[in-house]
Amino acid sequence: MDIHDLDLNLLVVFDVLLRERRVAAAARELGISQPGVSNALNRMRRVFSDELFLRTPNGMVPTPLAESLAEPVSDALGRIRAMLNKPTGFDPAQSARSFTIAMTDIGEIYFLPQLMKWLSATAPGVTVSTVRDTAINLREEMETGRVDLALGFLPDLQAGFFQQRLFRQRYVCLYRRGHPAAGADGLTLKAFRAAEHISVVAAGTGHGLVDEMIQRAGVTRNVRMRVPHFVAVGHIVQQTDLIAVVPEAYAMRTLEPFGLACAPCPVKIPDIVINMLWHGKNHRDTGNRWLREHLFEEFSR
């Protein structure tokens, strides 16, 4: 398909439909009529030769092609918005605003050191609080504005929210240096099967699907310990021969402090996408845009 065949305004309609999943809700957000949304959808269907969205009792369900387009379209529109909507009316050097960000313990380990270093230099009066997305009704908290942003792997948080991809990462095996099962090239599948494991459940974050993915690959782990979060994994792996399957971003932050090593997981696990999400309520808020812009510039890759 030639880019000249596509009215780029249709991508805005596509992005909103993907989030709202209903023509009426999309029309309200876009400020156009429902027939206008339907007409745009019909034009997109002709361009892509695909239904894109199927009507069901639960709303408009995206087709596989629409799902494959979702991330690149959202990412491209996010970049354009960031360029066109430079923050105004917010003075970070003078602000005493407090931002609340939902993230996991991995997020705190990965994002906060660099974020706080930057805030100390550019916005010394700005403070940050974090909340666990599993400990609150995240959708409700963001809709009311009590939570400004969410960072992480949050596949259940879509309709009604804007999102911007920060990076994609793989899962790796994490173990202590000198682990008897690890060779120069890491872990073989045989060694992985034979080793004792620590499993991180992390319910509600998406990371809890790791065990299911490994089982689907026909591999049964010898799990000796299960924990609900990642915060203690480095300490435990450092002192034992347990192996953990963790996101690479977490592994990179723990190698030196705990004397650990990591290697690609011998079981193929799909990469995960770490996104930044915010509700439409905060979309035009200048302070929120200022923080989003920095997070994207600092952490996107």
C-alpha positions as MATLAB code, in Angstrom:
seq = 'MDIHDLDLNLLVVFDVLLRERRVAAAARELGISQPGVSNALNRMRRVFSDELFLRTPNGMVPTPLAESLAEPVSDALGRIRAMLNKPTGFDPAQSARSFTIAMTDIGEIYFLPQLMKWLSATAPGVTVSTVRDTAINLREEMETGRVDLALGFLPDLQAGFFQQRLFRQRYVCLYRRGHPAAGADGLTLKAFRAAEHISVVAAGTGHGLVDEMIQRAGVTRNVRMRVPHFVAVGHIVQQTDLIAVVPEAYAMRTLEPFGLACAPCPVKIPDIVINMLWHGKNHRDTGNRWLREHLFEEFSR';
ca = [
       0.000    0.000    0.000;
       1.255    3.479   -0.884;
       1.189    6.037    1.953;
      -0.464    8.487   -0.487;
      -3.528    6.218   -0.536;
      -4.135    6.842    3.171;
      -5.596    9.973    4.745;
      -3.513   10.209    7.920;
      -6.535   11.580    9.789;
      -7.949    8.070    9.537;
      -5.156    6.828   11.793;
      -6.413    9.127   14.550;
      -9.862    7.549   14.223;
      -8.262    4.084   14.199;
      -6.310    4.846   17.391;
      -9.383    6.100   19.255;
     -11.518    3.163   18.089;
      -8.847    0.787   19.299;
      -8.979    2.341   22.762;
     -12.718    2.939   23.082;
     -13.999   -0.121   21.158;
     -17.339    1.627   20.545;
     -18.325    3.989   17.726;
     -20.368    6.245   20.022;
     -17.515    6.640   22.532;
     -15.013    7.277   19.741;
     -17.302    9.897   18.216;
     -17.582   11.724   21.549;
     -13.819   11.800   22.035;
     -13.169   12.930   18.465;
     -15.968   15.503   18.502;
     -17.581   14.147   15.357;
     -20.804   12.279   14.576;
     -21.185    8.509   14.773;
     -21.801    8.339   11.001;
     -18.545   10.256   10.595;
     -16.681    7.567   12.548;
     -18.425    4.795   10.600;
     -17.547    6.488    7.318;
     -13.889    6.751    8.358;
     -13.899    3.072    9.335;
     -15.342    2.078    5.963;
     -12.625    4.101    4.187;
      -9.938    2.357    6.240;
     -11.439   -1.033    5.453;
     -11.149   -0.304    1.735;
      -7.562    0.913    2.058;
      -6.402   -2.083    4.111;
      -8.722   -4.664    2.499;
      -9.622   -5.863    5.980;
     -12.594   -5.466    8.343;
     -10.232   -4.050   11.025;
     -13.000   -4.046   13.696;
     -15.802   -6.571   14.123;
     -19.065   -5.674   15.877;
     -19.818   -7.879   18.916;
     -22.095   -7.531   21.970;
     -19.006   -6.373   23.871;
     -18.057   -3.674   21.400;
     -15.772   -3.427   18.389;
     -13.169   -6.201   18.458;
      -9.991   -5.610   16.422;
      -8.971   -8.126   13.779;
      -5.439   -9.602   13.798;
      -4.375   -6.978   11.237;
      -5.722   -4.155   13.421;
      -3.897   -5.574   16.445;
      -0.663   -5.678   14.457;
      -1.154   -2.017   13.467;
      -2.040   -0.841   16.984;
       1.450   -0.415   18.385;
       3.137    1.309   15.423;
       0.151    3.647   14.883;
      -0.010    4.589   18.585;
       3.751    5.097   18.686;
       3.754    7.301   15.558;
       0.845    9.442   16.766;
       2.472    9.778   20.167;
       5.648   11.118   18.606;
       3.686   13.605   16.514;
       1.695   14.784   19.554;
       4.898   15.195   21.558;
       6.347   17.421   18.848;
       3.213   19.525   18.362;
       2.241   19.908   22.016;
       5.276   21.423   23.673;
       4.402   22.150   27.300;
       3.349   25.714   28.148;
       2.074   27.159   31.390;
       4.143   24.852   33.594;
       7.403   26.063   35.109;
       9.267   22.997   36.428;
      11.922   25.093   38.151;
       9.246   26.804   40.300;
       6.654   24.041   40.582;
       5.919   22.202   43.837;
       3.631   19.693   42.134;
       3.456   16.067   43.223;
       3.076   13.390   40.539;
       1.726    9.918   41.260;
       2.969    7.147   38.974;
       1.756    3.535   38.950;
       4.536    1.008   38.452;
       5.780   -2.331   39.693;
       8.808   -2.902   41.891;
      10.793   -3.495   38.681;
       9.651   -0.079   37.500;
      10.881    1.519   40.708;
      14.273   -0.135   40.345;
      14.598    0.709   36.656;
      13.001    4.153   36.277;
      13.253    5.998   39.577;
      17.028    6.481   40.049;
      17.414    8.302   36.716;
      14.099   10.119   37.043;
      14.890   11.496   40.506;
      18.391   12.544   39.455;
      16.885   14.540   36.591;
      14.178   16.086   38.783;
      16.773   17.205   41.331;
      18.541   19.158   38.602;
      15.547   20.565   36.711;
      12.571   20.616   39.089;
      13.799   20.588   42.703;
      10.318   21.278   44.119;
       8.574   18.479   42.227;
       7.923   15.267   44.167;
       6.988   11.751   43.034;
       4.868    9.079   44.678;
       4.468    5.543   43.349;
       1.590    3.126   43.702;
       1.256   -0.522   42.764;
      -1.160   -1.120   39.923;
      -2.230   -4.364   41.626;
      -3.020   -2.705   44.968;
      -5.536   -0.184   43.595;
      -8.246    0.066   40.961;
      -5.822    1.596   38.489;
      -8.435    2.438   35.859;
     -10.561    4.328   38.387;
      -7.586    6.096   39.956;
      -6.385    7.332   36.557;
      -9.872    8.321   35.415;
     -10.267   10.513   38.516;
      -6.791   11.989   38.131;
      -5.394   10.593   41.364;
      -2.780    8.690   39.338;
      -1.033   10.728   36.646;
       0.792    8.034   34.685;
       1.331    4.292   34.549;
       4.561    2.665   33.404;
       5.018   -1.005   32.615;
       3.613   -4.071   30.944;
      -0.127   -3.441   31.351;
      -2.022   -5.383   28.673;
      -5.388   -4.924   30.433;
      -5.256   -1.123   30.453;
      -6.364   -0.012   26.991;
      -9.837    1.420   26.415;
      -9.999    5.108   27.306;
      -6.250    5.537   27.668;
      -3.468    6.960   25.578;
      -0.258    4.996   25.442;
       3.247    5.388   24.134;
       5.746    2.588   23.768;
       8.992    3.055   25.663;
      10.835   -0.131   24.799;
      10.554   -3.821   24.111;
      12.446   -6.341   26.195;
      13.019  -10.039   26.482;
      13.020  -12.418   29.418;
      16.363  -13.781   30.617;
      17.597  -16.282   33.167;
      19.156  -14.723   36.271;
      21.531  -16.680   38.540;
      24.562  -16.225   40.767;
      28.004  -16.047   39.257;
      29.654  -19.429   39.330;
      26.347  -21.289   39.204;
      27.190  -24.967   38.586;
      24.548  -25.344   35.853;
      25.729  -22.380   33.794;
      28.359  -22.717   31.097;
      30.274  -20.133   29.137;
      27.281  -19.697   26.812;
      24.694  -19.587   29.576;
      22.114  -22.303   30.226;
      21.202  -25.202   28.003;
      17.614  -26.386   27.926;
      18.701  -29.540   29.763;
      20.326  -27.491   32.529;
      17.270  -25.227   32.678;
      14.983  -28.223   33.198;
      17.216  -29.735   35.865;
      17.808  -26.556   37.863;
      15.748  -25.365   40.810;
      13.781  -22.188   40.157;
      12.248  -19.230   41.923;
       9.013  -18.144   40.242;
       7.677  -14.591   40.393;
       3.888  -14.565   40.230;
       3.366  -10.755   40.035;
      -0.380  -11.152   39.527;
      -2.069   -8.513   37.404;
       1.096   -7.231   35.721;
       1.467   -9.614   32.797;
       4.683  -11.054   34.227;
       2.582  -13.706   35.930;
       2.113  -15.363   32.525;
       5.729  -16.579   32.395;
       4.965  -19.966   33.970;
       2.092  -20.469   31.535;
       4.293  -19.613   28.550;
       6.996  -22.038   29.671;
       4.440  -24.808   30.171;
       3.011  -24.178   26.692;
       6.509  -24.781   25.353;
       6.383  -28.252   26.911;
       8.855  -27.470   29.686;
       8.156  -28.125   33.356;
      10.239  -26.135   35.818;
      11.354  -27.441   39.199;
       9.960  -24.495   41.162;
      11.208  -24.478   44.760;
       9.953  -21.000   45.666;
       7.209  -18.620   44.563;
       7.142  -14.930   45.457;
       4.571  -12.231   44.577;
       7.075   -9.573   43.461;
      10.640   -9.052   42.257;
      12.104   -6.984   45.072;
      13.719   -9.918   46.938;
      14.740  -11.967   43.905;
      18.276  -10.548   43.683;
      18.957  -11.263   47.371;
      17.635  -14.832   47.111;
      19.410  -15.745   43.877;
      22.678  -14.319   45.239;
      22.671  -16.763   48.152;
      21.300  -19.906   46.451;
      21.458  -21.960   43.281;
      17.918  -20.949   42.334;
      17.364  -19.566   38.832;
      14.852  -16.835   38.053;
      13.280  -15.930   34.710;
      12.983  -12.130   34.762;
      12.660   -9.150   32.393;
      16.043   -8.036   31.106;
      15.595   -4.496   32.486;
      15.441   -5.932   36.006;
      18.402   -8.230   35.388;
      20.592   -5.349   34.193;
      19.974   -3.448   37.444;
      20.904   -6.407   39.658;
      24.019   -7.918   38.053;
      26.641   -5.732   39.721;
      24.985   -5.004   43.087;
      24.342   -8.700   43.753;
      27.183  -10.374   41.842;
      24.804  -12.107   39.429;
      24.929  -13.267   35.826;
      22.234  -13.610   33.191;
      21.757  -15.399   29.889;
      19.026  -15.750   27.263;
      16.250  -18.046   28.383;
      16.521  -21.389   26.516;
      12.707  -21.474   26.359;
      11.282  -19.013   23.842;
       9.117  -16.467   25.655;
       7.557  -13.592   23.687;
       9.084  -10.177   24.274;
       7.057   -7.742   26.348;
       6.365   -4.100   25.566;
       6.838   -1.512   28.296;
       4.418    1.342   27.769;
       3.658    4.712   29.300;
      -0.098    5.193   29.717;
      -2.230    8.151   30.711;
      -5.923    8.940   30.759;
      -7.552   11.457   28.453;
      -8.241   13.590   31.531;
      -4.521   14.411   31.693;
      -3.818   14.455   27.984;
      -3.615   18.248   27.680;
      -2.340   18.946   31.186;
       0.932   20.837   30.691;
       2.701   19.339   33.711;
       1.695   15.836   32.750;
       2.893   16.453   29.180;
       6.205   17.800   30.509;
       6.801   14.645   32.557;
       5.683   12.336   29.739;
       7.983   14.050   27.282;
      10.998   13.571   29.518;
      10.194    9.927   30.280;
       9.874    9.228   26.577;
      13.133   11.008   25.728;
      15.009    9.306   28.575;
      13.745    5.753   28.357;
      12.408    5.099   24.837;
      14.509    2.968   22.546;
];
